Every structure is written in structure tokens, then in C-alpha cells.
Amino acid sequence: MDGEAYAPPIFLADPNNRFQLIYVNRACLNFGIQIDAQFGKTLTECIPTITQDKLDELWAKVCKSGKATLLTDFQKSHETVLSIELSLSQMVHAGKNLMFGCIRDTSEQGAILHARVALEDAQRIAHIGSWDVDILNDVLTWSDETFRIWEIDKTKFEATFAAFVETVHPDDREKVVHNYNQSLINKTLYQVEHRLLFPDGRVKYIQERGEPFYDDDGRPIRFIGTSLDVTERKRFEELVALQNHALDHMGEAVYLVDEDAHILHVNNAACKMLGYTQEELLTRRVCDLDPNYDPATWHHHWNDLLNQKTITLETLHRSKSGALVPIEVNANAIEYEGRRVNFALVRDITERKRIEAQIQHQASYDALTGLPNRRLFGDRLREKISTAERSGSNVAILFIDLDRFKEVNDTLGHHYGDQLLIQAAQRIQRCVRESDTLARMGGDEFVLILPDVTEISHLGRVAQSIIDVMASPFDVDSQISYVSASIGIASYPSDVDSFEGLISAADQAMYFAKERGRNCFSFFTPAMQKQVQQRLSLANDLREAMSKDQLQIHLQPIVDIVSGQVVKAEALVRWKHPKHGMVSPDKFIPIAEEMGLIHEIGDWVFRQAAEAMSLWLAKATGNDCCQISVNISARQFMHSDIGNSWVDYLSAIHLPPSHVVIEITESLLLGDEADVMVKLQRLREAGMQLALDDFGTGYSAMSYLKKFNIDYLKIDRSFVRDLESDPNDRAIAEAIVVMAHRLGLRTIAEGVETEHQKDILAQVGCDYVQGYLYAKPMPVEEFFAFLEAK
Ligand SMILES: Nc1nc2c(ncn2[C@@H]2O[C@@H]3COP(=O)(O)O[C@H]4[C@@H](O)[C@H](n5cnc6c(=O)[nH]c(N)nc65)O[C@@H]4COP(=O)(O)O[C@H]3[C@H]2O)c(=O)[nH]1
């Protein structure tokens, strides 16, 4: 292509010949002015929009000021009309003054201008600048927007690549240059993200993209590209990253779930809770994790959520290992750009569930034995009763109370008692069927529910087997003890027709078994009801017995077996009940113990006995070694400060303590040795003596006798009773006496009713005798009369 192709269209016209065209160049041909065919035409014929007058006017202007311009339209072709600018001047050619004209297509320039303005606007709006590197000349051209993004004054910028690099954040320069060079070398797209650091400390994020151009020899000549200000996007991304970071560091799991239960997002806590990776969870639906949701129930749940906006529920999610994790879900329906999602906060409530279960267990089970407690027993019994009602069957309960447990507990300590209860529970459990319920009602009371009882004899067999398993000794920390069981049996509906009635009936039957001598069972009978009521009313009346002077002491003489002299007396309490007459201490002492009245009663008996002794001393002639003995129960001894108050009292009434004997039972010596020792020692140091009551019936551990400085052994009535007929009892009595004497103790035989018994006791060397043979216990006045009569 020659140079004219790029030259602007120019012409020469003769002003003196109606502006006839005398020259047009080839650019005019391209422009649409046909020179060959049209040569010799006037300018107005070629460009009809210019009139002759207008040309004259323009020529006059050229002649005057050297140049003139005209904007007009030009019908280039049938369809195209151009806006053209004619730049006119004069030129002398061949002695003629000619009009020289240059034509410029302003319509194209306008379009370019318009396009450039539009591009600038677009760049400004989009924050995209453009740049162009002329590599050969190291000239960098920036668009206006690039300058704006860079916040650089056009006029003050040295437009080179090096100058551009200088504008980049120092930490990012290396990366920018590296990427630029790599792109040039590899002929690849240039992409980089870098920062601009402004003098005031602000930072902008720029994303650059560019493309290198090469000449035919492969040399890079040009590099053009764009710069996008991504600061806002970056800040948003940072914010999103921060939010994700925060979500990932939340203790609670977060799920984002769509309408179809697809998991859209989960945080770290969710992954950790279920053992899945985030990718794994994002391929799952809630229905895949939650056994409580299938697509239908999920849909239902979704609708509820949309209605209520927020729902809190408990469910289970299966972890990767297959374990079910109990969770609490706080689901929130949220809408984002028309899309509804469930933003759920999910908490692992395994620990809470465990504690709840534990509390539930504690509320229903006895902590010591692990058996159902009174509450659960109640629920189960009600359940069995209603089943029995429907099926017409019988439900029985066995009320089991451990005999002498309180004594063991008081004397051997609570730890011992607890361990014994555990062992007892295990033993009873061995006697029952799977369908039976054994519960602990508290203390030493157990109850057994036996549903579907068809044969009453079965109940007896179960009760007996329980009694049998209790017979073997209990061994706790190598300390042996014996505890038996008393059992009461009642059935629904054959004995009673209510829940409460059944429990009370079995309880009454159990008391009856106790009264029958313990270690046995009793079936409920209506007569028991009456007895229990009596017992209850006794308990009520006992509270007032002291204040209403209904208690008395009776004295029973104790006789020296050799001299036949009354040398001692035992004080035995009596209750003269206004309605029931004399109530035996065997009946009311246990009630007093249960009610805590034993201390008051015991103190009162002691003082009465001490006063009686003082009187006896005052009346005695030459028998100043006489003594009075007072019973003290293990409970009374363990839970009171008897030593000091009694010693004080004796000194207040001027009675030498040597005239008092305290009768204790063997069980007392098995307890907290140190405490018992101290208390007993205090009594002995004060001068009182100690007698061990009911010897032979309990533990009969000889070692205690010496250790606790016992003075008298009282041979129990049960050995004395059959002395005449049972050679064993005689042997036992003799053994006790021999052993006691060896240890320096003296013996008192209780319950001596016949001369023959007395003779045998004398033969075996017993020291003292007490019993109906001499006298029954009698009021104090009678006792003195009895003494005088002798
Ligand atoms: N069959 C028969 N019985 C005889 C004979 N000689 C005496 N007895 C009875 O045997 C019991 C002897 O008292 P214990 O073994 O200490 O047994 C006493 C004692 O353990 C307790 N007790 C009585 N008074 C008190 C007291 O003030 N405090 C305490 N803690 N317990 C007492 O009540 C138990 C029963 O006392 P009691 O009914 O007075 O019964 C007395 C007495 O009346 C006899 O020859 N034949």
C-alpha cells in the first residue's frame, strides 16, 4: 500500500471557475469522491450540500484570514451520510490562486471520541483502568481511570514501566515484576494481585491482567492490560473470611441447610462433632445424618420452620464412626436474595444427656445398693397392680427388714453398715426372678414385688430363701457380724385392694414377724392391722408418758447365791398406760429408741434408780456394798453424753458411784472402740461398775470382756430356762462362769425360777442369781418392804 492510502483526502479547486476541482488525491477516492469519472466537476457538484454562495463566502474568508472551515454532510453512498469537516486554505499553483481543501470525516472521529468517552466512563464506573506499554520505547500509557485508581496526577507521572513498579506496595513489587517477566517469556497471560500503598497509609488492592504482543521476529513490542481496583471486593472477602474464621472457632456447630436438606455450609465444630471433613458433609443431606428425619419428615419440619422462623429441638446425628450424637438444634429460617435457608446452631448435648440420665437414675435408684428406690418402687408397683387388675392376677410384696441392723450400724459404724446393706441387697437379689422388682425403701428396709402370683406357697418359699441367705455371717473388712431378716408378706387384691393398703399390710406383717422373734416371715392377717394401730397409738402416747408421770421404775432383787442375801437390784422401767395398763419395756423401749425419746427416758430411769439406791443405803444396816443396776441401750449409749451428766448427778445426791452398775449389751462393744472405751472408762473412773447383759445370745466375743473392764457377766435367761433339762445349757452356763472367773469377772444368772436351777447354778459356781424364784420386779416401796420382810 502506498503512502496516499494513509493521507487525508485533499483537493484543489479553482475559485475563479465556480470552484471546479482541478486535483483530488486517491484518499478522496476512498472517501467516495470519484476522480476519474467526475474529474472537471465543481466542488458543489461533488458535495451538493455546499452551495455556490457558501463557497464564495468561505473563499472570501480564506482570502482574508488564510483559512476557513466548514462542517457539512456528505452522501458517501446510497446508505451512508457522513459528517465532514472541510479545512480550506489557498495555494498558488501555476500562477493561479487556488483553494486547497482537506476533508476530515468528523462522523468517524465523533464516534471514536464518543467511544473513548464511553470507555473512560466504563472504566471509571468499573474501577478498571487500562494501560499500554510500548516496550521498545519504554513508554507507558495509562487510561484516566488508571490514574484515578493510582491517585496520581497525569502530569507528574513519568510514564515508564519502572515508574509503575515504584508505585506498587514494596512487599508486592517482586511478585509483580516476576509475573510480568514470566508472561513476557512464556507468552502467557499476565495476572497478578498487588497492593498500592498510599502516603497516608491507605492500601488498595489491584488485580492486573495483561497480554504481551510480539513482532514477526518474536520480540516483545507491546504489553497491554487492565488494572482492576478490587479493594472493596477484597475487604468483603476478608470480612467473609473473618466470618468463616469466627464460625470455625465457635464452640457450637453451625449448619447451613437448604430446603431439600442439603448441607450448604458447616463450620469446624460441626466437622469435629461428627468426625467428617467439610467436603464430606457438603455432599450429605440432614436426612443422611439424622435417623429422625426422612425426606417427608424433613419437609414437614421445613414448613414448621418457615412458619415459626425459629425452632429449638433435640435430635440425634450419626457421626462418621456410626455413633449417635445427641444434639440440640436451634434452627433459624433466613432468607438471602430470595433463597430460604436454615441457619442452624447445633450443640452436642451428650454431657447434658448423661447428667440428665444420671439425675434420672439418682431419682429412681438407690445410690448405695443400685436398687430401685422408693419412688421407682411406687411406679413399678402401680404398674403391676394395674396389670393385675386387667389380667385378674395377684401381685404380692415382701417387706424385708434387717434385724439388729441398727445395732450393728450404731456400733460398727456407718461404713460397716453401708457395706452390710450392699451385701444384703446382693443376697436378696439372688433369691428373686427377673420379673420381680427388689427395691430399697431406705435404711435397712427392702421390698420385693412379685407379679403374677399363682400360688401362695411360692411366697413363703421366696421369703424363707431370703431368710436363709441372711443366715451366713456378713464379712466387712474381716469384721464378722450377723444380721437376720424379718419379712412381711401381703397380696393384692386378695389381702387388700389398694396400693397404699398393700404396702401398709406388708409392713404390718413384717412387724408381726419381728414380734414373733425376728428371723422369720409372716403373712398379713386382718388382726395385724389392729396391732399396728395399737403400736401407733402407743408411740403417740409415749410422748406424754413422762410429763404425765406414767413411767415408773421397778426393782428386781439380785441375790448372792452363797449367802442368800439381796445384795443388788436391777432397775426396770414400767409404763402405766391409762388405757392399756402396764406396758412391757420390750414393747415401748424400741419405740422410744425410734422416736429419740430413749435419752430422756434413760436419764429419768438412771436418776430414779440412783435415788432408790440412796434410800436403800439410808435404810441398809451393815449392807453398804449393795448395788443397783440400770439398763442402757446401745443407741442411748452411742448418741448421748451419759458419762458426765450421770456422774454429776450422783455427786449431787451424794451417792458413791460404786453403788451403781451399768448394764450394757454385747453389741455396744463391737462399735467404734475408741469412743465406747472413752465413755465406759469415764463411768468406771467415776467408780461405777459394768455388767454385760444377755451374755451368750449375741457375739460372745470373750476378748471384749477384759479389754473393756467389765465387772459382771449376766447369763441370759434362755440358758437358765432349760438348765434342768438340757445338759448343753448347763455346760454353757458352767463354761461362762469358769471363763468369767478366770478373767476376774463375777456372774449373775437371769430368770432363775426354780430351786433346782439355782442349785445347778450354785454347783457351777455362779455368783449371783435373779429371777421370779426370789421376786418379780416391783415398785421401789414394795422392794424396801420386801427387803425388810427378809
Ligand atoms: N420370764 C422371766 N422373766 C424374768 C425373770 N426375772 C426377770 N425377768 C425379766 O427379765 C427381764 C430382765 O431384763 P433385761 O434382760 O435387762 O431385759 C430388759 C431390758 O433389756 C429392757 N429394759 C427394761 N428397763 C429398761 C430401761 O430402763 N432401759 C433400757 N434401755 N432397757 C430397759 O427391757 C427388757 C425387758 O424388761 P422386763 O420386761 O422388765 O423384763 C425383765 C424382767 O422382768 C424370770 O424369772 N422369768
The ligand as an SDF file (V2000), in Angstrom:
LIG
                    3D

 46 52  0  0  0  0  0  0  0  0999 V2000
  -39.6830  -64.9940  132.4300 N   0  0  0  0  0  0  0  0  0  0  0  0
  -38.9440  -64.4340  133.3640 C   0  0  0  0  0  0  0  0  0  0  0  0
  -38.5940  -63.1560  133.2260 N   0  0  0  0  0  0  0  0  0  0  0  0
  -37.8070  -62.6300  134.2010 C   0  0  0  0  0  0  0  0  0  0  0  0
  -37.4280  -63.3210  135.3340 C   0  0  0  0  0  0  0  0  0  0  0  0
  -36.6920  -62.4960  136.0940 N   0  0  0  0  0  0  0  0  0  0  0  0
  -36.6270  -61.3180  135.4620 C   0  0  0  0  0  0  0  0  0  0  0  0
  -37.3190  -61.3780  134.3140 N   0  0  0  0  0  0  0  0  0  0  0  0
  -37.4610  -60.3330  133.2760 C   0  0  0  0  0  0  0  0  0  0  0  0
  -36.3060  -60.3320  132.5300 O   0  0  0  0  0  0  0  0  0  0  0  0
  -36.0200  -59.0340  132.0870 C   0  0  0  0  0  0  0  0  0  0  0  0
  -34.6540  -58.7060  132.5490 C   0  0  0  0  0  0  0  0  0  0  0  0
  -34.2490  -57.5980  131.9880 O   0  0  0  0  0  0  0  0  0  0  0  0
  -33.3500  -57.4740  130.7230 P   0  0  0  0  0  0  0  0  0  0  0  0
  -32.8210  -58.8010  130.3290 O   0  0  0  0  0  0  0  0  0  0  0  0
  -32.3390  -56.4170  131.0090 O   0  0  0  0  0  0  0  0  0  0  0  0
  -34.3500  -57.0110  129.5700 O   0  0  0  0  0  0  0  0  0  0  0  0
  -34.9780  -55.7670  129.7180 C   0  0  0  0  0  0  0  0  0  0  0  0
  -34.2110  -54.6660  129.1680 C   0  0  0  0  0  0  0  0  0  0  0  0
  -33.4900  -55.0750  128.0710 O   0  0  0  0  0  0  0  0  0  0  0  0
  -35.2970  -53.7100  128.7310 C   0  0  0  0  0  0  0  0  0  0  0  0
  -35.4320  -52.6660  129.7590 N   0  0  0  0  0  0  0  0  0  0  0  0
  -36.1430  -52.6470  130.8760 C   0  0  0  0  0  0  0  0  0  0  0  0
  -35.9810  -51.4730  131.5040 N   0  0  0  0  0  0  0  0  0  0  0  0
  -35.1460  -50.7380  130.7790 C   0  0  0  0  0  0  0  0  0  0  0  0
  -34.5810  -49.4240  130.8910 C   0  0  0  0  0  0  0  0  0  0  0  0
  -34.7940  -48.6680  131.8410 O   0  0  0  0  0  0  0  0  0  0  0  0
  -33.7480  -49.0340  129.8970 N   0  0  0  0  0  0  0  0  0  0  0  0
  -33.4590  -49.8180  128.8430 C   0  0  0  0  0  0  0  0  0  0  0  0
  -32.6460  -49.3480  127.8910 N   0  0  0  0  0  0  0  0  0  0  0  0
  -33.9620  -51.0390  128.6920 N   0  0  0  0  0  0  0  0  0  0  0  0
  -34.7850  -51.4960  129.6660 C   0  0  0  0  0  0  0  0  0  0  0  0
  -36.4880  -54.4010  128.6250 O   0  0  0  0  0  0  0  0  0  0  0  0
  -36.2410  -55.7820  128.8480 C   0  0  0  0  0  0  0  0  0  0  0  0
  -37.4250  -56.4290  129.4330 C   0  0  0  0  0  0  0  0  0  0  0  0
  -37.6360  -55.9680  130.6520 O   0  0  0  0  0  0  0  0  0  0  0  0
  -38.7470  -56.6110  131.5740 P   0  0  0  0  0  0  0  0  0  0  0  0
  -39.9640  -56.8550  130.7870 O   0  0  0  0  0  0  0  0  0  0  0  0
  -38.7990  -55.7840  132.7850 O   0  0  0  0  0  0  0  0  0  0  0  0
  -38.1460  -57.9800  131.8480 O   0  0  0  0  0  0  0  0  0  0  0  0
  -37.0780  -58.1410  132.7430 C   0  0  0  0  0  0  0  0  0  0  0  0
  -37.5470  -58.9760  133.8960 C   0  0  0  0  0  0  0  0  0  0  0  0
  -38.8590  -58.7000  134.3150 O   0  0  0  0  0  0  0  0  0  0  0  0
  -37.8410  -64.6690  135.4420 C   0  0  0  0  0  0  0  0  0  0  0  0
  -37.5350  -65.3730  136.3850 O   0  0  0  0  0  0  0  0  0  0  0  0
  -38.5810  -65.1970  134.4470 N   0  0  0  0  0  0  0  0  0  0  0  0
  1  2  1  0
  2  3  2  0
  2 46  1  0
  3  4  1  0
  4  5  2  0
  4  8  1  0
  5  6  1  0
  5 44  1  0
  6  7  2  0
  7  8  1  0
  8  9  1  0
  9 10  1  0
  9 42  1  0
 10 11  1  0
 11 12  1  0
 11 41  1  0
 12 13  1  0
 13 14  1  0
 14 15  2  0
 14 16  1  0
 14 17  1  0
 17 18  1  0
 18 19  1  0
 18 34  1  0
 19 20  1  0
 19 21  1  0
 21 22  1  0
 21 33  1  0
 22 23  1  0
 22 32  1  0
 23 24  2  0
 24 25  1  0
 25 26  1  0
 25 32  2  0
 26 27  2  0
 26 28  1  0
 28 29  1  0
 29 30  1  0
 29 31  2  0
 31 32  1  0
 33 34  1  0
 34 35  1  0
 35 36  1  0
 36 37  1  0
 37 38  2  0
 37 39  1  0
 37 40  1  0
 40 41  1  0
 41 42  1  0
 42 43  1  0
 44 45  2  0
 44 46  1  0
M  END
$$$$
